[in-house]
Structures are given as structure tokens and as C-alpha cells.
Amino acid sequence: MYEYIFVETSLGGFFSSATHRETISEYAADGWRLVQVLPLEYNGNGKPRSYEIIFERLIQD
């Protein structure tokens, strides 16, 4: 059986930098495996502004 965690992250913008690579590396180091990335919000031009990263890992007995 697996457990899942959902983490919101940003691709950055004019005043902020992207955090997705750091987020993925941080969770992978804790044993989580990347499952999927889903866009959450879009700007006026249809470009995604934020994402939800879905991770999973085996539940240890």
C-alpha cells in the first residue's frame, strides 16, 4: 500500500524564483517518489502559475 502527499509549488515569476526542483529533490531524499504534476492556477494568458506535485511512497509495516 502507498501513502501520498500533495505539495503546491511555483514556477516563479517576475519577483520570485522557481521552487519545483528544490521541492522534488527534498521529498525524494525523504523517500518520496514523484507521481504527477498538475497545474492549479493560470494567469490571464493561460500559462500555469502554480502546480501541485504528487508524491508517493510505500507504507512501511
C-alpha positions in Angstrom: 0.0 0.0 0.0 1.1 3.5 -0.7 0.7 6.9 1.0 0.5 10.1 -0.9 1.4 13.7 -0.2 0.3 16.8 -2.3 2.7 19.8 -2.4 1.9 23.1 -4.0 4.9 24.8 -5.8 5.5 27.7 -8.1 7.3 28.1 -11.4 8.4 31.6 -10.3 7.6 34.9 -11.7 8.9 38.4 -12.1 9.8 38.8 -8.4 10.2 35.2 -7.3 12.2 32.2 -8.5 11.0 28.7 -9.3 11.0 26.2 -6.4 9.9 23.0 -8.1 13.4 21.4 -8.5 14.2 22.0 -4.8 10.9 20.6 -3.7 11.3 17.4 -5.8 14.8 16.9 -4.5 13.8 17.5 -0.9 11.0 15.0 -1.0 13.0 12.4 -3.0 15.7 12.5 -0.3 12.9 11.6 2.3 11.9 8.5 0.2 9.0 10.0 -1.8 8.6 9.2 -5.5 7.2 11.8 -8.0 3.9 10.6 -9.4 2.4 13.6 -11.3 2.5 17.3 -11.6 -0.9 19.2 -12.0 -1.4 22.8 -12.8 -3.6 24.6 -10.3 -3.8 28.3 -11.3 -3.5 30.0 -14.7 -2.6 33.6 -15.5 -4.6 35.7 -17.9 -2.7 34.3 -20.9 -3.4 30.7 -20.0 0.0 29.9 -18.6 0.1 27.9 -15.3 1.3 29.9 -12.3 1.3 27.2 -9.7 1.4 23.5 -9.6 0.6 20.6 -7.2 3.3 17.9 -7.1 2.0 14.5 -6.1 4.4 12.1 -4.4 4.0 8.6 -3.1 5.9 6.1 -1.0 5.4 2.6 0.3 3.9 2.4 3.8 6.3 0.5 6.0 4.8 -2.1 8.2 
